[in-house]
Protein backbone atom coordinates (compact mmCIF):
# COMPACT_ATOMS: atom_id res chain seq x y z
CA UNK A 1 0.00 0.00 0.00
CA UNK A 2 1.42 3.38 -1.03
CA UNK A 3 0.47 6.14 1.41
CA UNK A 4 0.20 9.52 -0.29
CA UNK A 5 -0.28 12.92 1.34
CA UNK A 6 -1.94 15.43 -1.00
CA UNK A 7 -1.32 19.08 -0.12
CA UNK A 8 -3.82 21.58 -1.50
CA UNK A 9 -6.31 18.75 -1.85
CA UNK A 10 -9.27 20.93 -2.82
CA UNK A 11 -7.69 22.23 -6.04
CA UNK A 12 -9.11 21.06 -9.35
CA UNK A 13 -6.03 19.02 -10.32
CA UNK A 14 -5.73 17.55 -6.82
CA UNK A 15 -9.41 16.50 -6.78
CA UNK A 16 -9.05 14.90 -10.21
CA UNK A 17 -5.84 13.13 -9.15
CA UNK A 18 -7.54 11.89 -5.96
CA UNK A 19 -10.19 10.26 -8.15
CA UNK A 20 -7.57 8.67 -10.40
CA UNK A 21 -5.51 7.41 -7.46
CA UNK A 22 -8.57 5.85 -5.82
CA UNK A 23 -9.12 3.75 -8.94
CA UNK A 24 -6.08 1.82 -7.70
CA UNK A 25 -6.50 -0.64 -4.82
CA UNK A 26 -2.90 -0.17 -3.65
CA UNK A 27 -3.07 3.42 -2.33
CA UNK A 28 -4.33 5.22 0.73
CA UNK A 29 -4.63 8.99 0.78
CA UNK A 30 -4.41 11.79 3.30
CA UNK A 31 -5.98 14.99 1.97
CA UNK A 32 -4.59 18.18 3.53
CA UNK A 33 -6.39 21.48 2.96
CA UNK A 34 -7.35 24.78 4.60
CA UNK A 35 -11.07 24.15 5.03
CA UNK A 36 -11.88 20.45 5.37
CA UNK A 37 -15.63 21.11 5.24
CA UNK A 38 -15.25 21.99 1.54
CA UNK A 39 -14.31 18.43 0.66
CA UNK A 40 -16.44 15.32 0.98
CA UNK A 41 -14.54 12.15 1.84
CA UNK A 42 -14.64 9.99 -1.32
CA UNK A 43 -13.64 6.75 0.48
CA UNK A 44 -13.64 6.79 4.32
CA UNK A 45 -11.83 3.43 4.40
CA UNK A 46 -8.78 4.66 2.42
CA UNK A 47 -8.96 8.45 2.77
CA UNK A 48 -8.23 10.68 5.76
CA UNK A 49 -8.94 14.42 5.59
CA UNK A 50 -6.85 16.86 7.63
CA UNK A 51 -7.51 20.58 7.94
CA UNK A 52 -4.34 22.61 8.15
CA UNK A 53 -2.01 25.24 6.73
CA UNK A 54 1.07 24.22 4.75
CA UNK A 55 2.94 27.12 6.39
CA UNK A 56 2.43 25.49 9.81
CA UNK A 57 5.50 23.26 9.60
CA UNK A 58 4.71 21.37 12.80
CA UNK A 59 1.16 20.51 11.68
CA UNK A 60 2.48 19.59 8.26
CA UNK A 61 5.08 17.30 9.81
CA UNK A 62 2.37 15.64 11.86
CA UNK A 63 0.35 14.99 8.68
CA UNK A 64 3.47 13.54 7.02
CA UNK A 65 3.93 10.85 9.67
CA UNK A 66 3.72 7.35 8.15
CA UNK A 67 3.41 8.67 4.57
CA UNK A 68 5.44 7.42 1.61
CA UNK A 69 4.89 10.28 -0.85
CA UNK A 70 3.99 13.96 -0.62
CA UNK A 71 2.16 15.40 -3.63
CA UNK A 72 1.91 19.21 -3.46
CA UNK A 73 -0.58 21.12 -5.59
CA UNK A 74 -0.40 24.68 -4.22
CA UNK A 75 -0.74 28.36 -5.05
CA UNK A 76 0.01 31.58 -3.21
CA UNK A 77 3.33 32.15 -1.44
CA UNK A 78 4.87 29.07 -2.99
CA UNK A 79 8.46 29.72 -1.89
CA UNK A 80 7.42 29.86 1.78
CA UNK A 81 5.25 26.80 1.25
CA UNK A 82 8.12 24.92 -0.41
CA UNK A 83 10.44 25.81 2.48
CA UNK A 84 7.84 24.57 5.00
CA UNK A 85 7.40 21.32 3.05
CA UNK A 86 11.16 20.74 2.87
CA UNK A 87 11.58 21.46 6.59
CA UNK A 88 8.67 19.20 7.59
CA UNK A 89 9.93 16.38 5.35
CA UNK A 90 13.39 16.65 6.92
CA UNK A 91 11.87 16.60 10.40
CA UNK A 92 10.03 13.31 9.78
CA UNK A 93 12.62 11.69 7.48
CA UNK A 94 10.37 11.64 4.41
CA UNK A 95 12.11 11.96 1.03
CA UNK A 96 9.65 11.59 -1.88
CA UNK A 97 8.02 14.80 -3.17
CA UNK A 98 5.94 15.45 -6.27
CA UNK A 99 5.52 19.20 -6.73
CA UNK A 100 3.30 20.92 -9.30
CA UNK A 101 4.83 24.02 -10.87
CA UNK A 102 4.14 25.59 -14.27
CA UNK A 103 5.43 25.56 -17.81
CA UNK A 104 7.57 28.60 -18.55
CA UNK A 105 9.53 28.84 -15.29
CA UNK A 106 12.81 28.35 -17.17
CA UNK A 107 11.76 30.41 -20.24
CA UNK A 108 11.51 27.06 -22.05
CA UNK A 109 8.26 27.70 -23.98
CA UNK A 110 9.23 28.69 -27.54
CA UNK A 111 7.85 32.07 -28.58
CA UNK A 112 6.43 32.96 -25.16
CA UNK A 113 7.70 35.13 -22.33
CA UNK A 114 6.17 34.98 -18.88
CA UNK A 115 6.96 37.73 -16.44
CA UNK A 116 6.54 38.00 -12.69
CA UNK A 117 3.41 35.84 -12.67
CA UNK A 118 5.69 32.79 -12.68
CA UNK A 119 8.09 34.05 -9.99
CA UNK A 120 6.40 32.04 -7.19
CA UNK A 121 6.66 28.85 -9.27
CA UNK A 122 10.27 29.57 -10.26
CA UNK A 123 11.32 30.40 -6.68
CA UNK A 124 9.68 27.31 -5.17
CA UNK A 125 11.20 25.05 -7.84
CA UNK A 126 14.67 26.47 -7.11
CA UNK A 127 14.30 25.68 -3.40
CA UNK A 128 13.17 22.13 -4.12
CA UNK A 129 15.94 21.54 -6.65
CA UNK A 130 18.51 22.71 -4.08
CA UNK A 131 17.15 20.31 -1.46
CA UNK A 132 18.24 16.73 -0.83
CA UNK A 133 14.71 15.40 -1.36
CA UNK A 134 13.77 12.77 -3.95
CA UNK A 135 11.71 15.32 -5.85
CA UNK A 136 9.88 15.40 -9.14
CA UNK A 137 8.77 18.84 -10.29
CA UNK A 138 6.00 18.77 -12.88
CA UNK A 139 5.64 21.74 -15.23
CA UNK A 140 2.30 21.22 -16.96
CA UNK A 141 0.75 23.24 -19.73
CA UNK A 142 -2.70 24.81 -19.40
CA UNK A 143 -5.34 22.36 -18.19
CA UNK A 144 -8.11 21.12 -20.46
CA UNK A 145 -11.04 18.76 -19.92
CA UNK A 146 -10.15 16.76 -23.03
CA UNK A 147 -10.03 12.97 -22.62
CA UNK A 148 -6.75 11.71 -21.24
CA UNK A 149 -4.32 9.89 -23.43
CA UNK A 150 -0.80 10.30 -24.67
CA UNK A 151 1.37 13.10 -23.41
CA UNK A 152 4.82 14.49 -24.15
CA UNK A 153 7.49 14.92 -21.50
CA UNK A 154 10.38 17.35 -21.78
CA UNK A 155 13.30 17.60 -19.38
CA UNK A 156 14.65 20.80 -17.86
CA UNK A 157 16.77 22.52 -20.50
CA UNK A 158 14.67 21.23 -23.42
CA UNK A 159 12.09 23.36 -25.26
CA UNK A 160 8.56 22.76 -23.97
CA UNK A 161 6.43 20.87 -26.50
CA UNK A 162 2.80 21.78 -27.09
CA UNK A 163 0.80 24.06 -24.83
CA UNK A 164 -2.09 22.23 -23.09
CA UNK A 165 -2.51 19.10 -20.98
CA UNK A 166 -5.72 17.28 -20.13
CA UNK A 167 -6.42 16.92 -16.43
CA UNK A 168 -6.87 13.18 -16.90
CA UNK A 169 -3.48 12.81 -18.62
CA UNK A 170 -1.72 14.82 -15.94
CA UNK A 171 -3.50 13.01 -13.09
CA UNK A 172 -2.57 9.67 -14.64
CA UNK A 173 1.07 10.72 -14.80
CA UNK A 174 1.03 11.92 -11.17
CA UNK A 175 -0.49 8.58 -10.08
CA UNK A 176 2.18 6.69 -12.04
CA UNK A 177 5.01 8.73 -10.49
CA UNK A 178 3.56 8.43 -6.98
CA UNK A 179 3.29 4.65 -7.18
CA UNK A 180 6.49 3.85 -9.11
CA UNK A 181 9.57 4.10 -6.89
CA UNK A 182 12.37 6.10 -8.48
CA UNK A 183 10.39 7.32 -11.49
CA UNK A 184 11.60 10.81 -12.52
CA UNK A 185 13.42 11.35 -9.21
CA UNK A 186 15.58 14.47 -9.37
CA UNK A 187 13.77 15.69 -12.49
CA UNK A 188 11.88 18.80 -13.47
CA UNK A 189 9.68 17.68 -16.34
CA UNK A 190 7.40 19.58 -18.68
CA UNK A 191 4.25 17.75 -19.67
CA UNK A 192 1.73 18.47 -22.42
CA UNK A 193 -0.69 16.69 -24.73
CA UNK A 194 1.33 16.66 -27.92
Secondary structure, 3 states (H helix, E strand, C coil): CEEEEEECCCCHHHHHHHHHHHCCCCEEEEEEECCHHHCCCCCCCCEEEEECCCCCHHHHHHHHCCCCEEEECCCCCHHHHHHHHHHHHHHHCCCEEEEECCCCCCCCCCCCCCCHHHHHHHHHHHHHHHCCCEEEEEEECEEECCCCCCCEEEECCCCCCCCEEEHHHHHHHHHHHHHCCCCCCCEEEEEECC
